[in-house]
């Protein structure tokens, strides 16, 4: 009798609630019994709530280890899209398992014994990628629609100074001001706009005063204060869609001067301000105070001594 492992996956909370992962596992257990595979209970791996577009899944990691140790001869999976939504990942994983002498068997897919079967498997992989793209696009459009309707639930958590209240049967999701944290926010804006303190000076002041950060530590960083001064939520308009994924650029002085840019992996980049969708939230500081802080931040950026985005005549020739 051949030894085998079972792998099942669902990605969304709705699928988890509908118990589809249990139905997958039950169907695979029955298939193993019919085909004469021996599957111990410890060799049934399930990944609930994990995207098929990622390879970082705990169940899949344990399956990798089991295959590498040479304990199994086959892996039983309901369909190719349960292994991954990307065809390239499907090929990568099946080839990796194959190098360990492990056969990947999809219950709802043809066994790749002929060129026709291989072609059908490729079609299924491409269809799975297309369905994932559809899901992502529908989710994006749905979030934009809810953001334009003023729903707080589309925002990714609440910033310092607020507490996120989940949606209930009686009320929609909302931000609630945390009084102690709001006082810190007002202090930061007052010291920056009225007292003329720098971001570094404000950071040192907060570290001396010792109010807890959002992570419940007393160590404040300049980047946290800088982000606080730029967040429009504090003037009563939290924004959705501020960033987008794009290739990360690592531009050095020679690259900037030559007009070339080196592209690395992807990262979040800020969208143009006119593309942000404003969602009303309770204000902690006034609009005039926020506008004054924004003006000072812009001036500091424009006149910073280390700003080298626009090359000067002596750039690269003079150093200290």
Secondary structure, 3 states (H helix, E strand, C coil): CEEEEEEEEECCHHHHHCCHHHHHHHHHHHHHHHHCEECCHHHEEEEECCCCCCCCCHHHHHHHHHHHCCCCCEEEECCHHHHCCCHHHHHHHHHHHHHCCCEEEECCCCCCCCHHHHHHHHHHHHHHHHHHHHHHHHHHHHHHHHHHCCCHHHCCCCCCCEEEECCCCCCCCEEEECHHHHHHHHHHHHHHHCCCCCHHHHHHHHHHHCCCCCCCCCCCCHHHHHHHHHCHHHHCEEEECCEEEEEEECCCHHHHHHCCCCEEEEEEEECCHHHCEEEECCCCCCHHHHHHHHHHHHHHHHHCCCCCCCCCCCCCCCCC
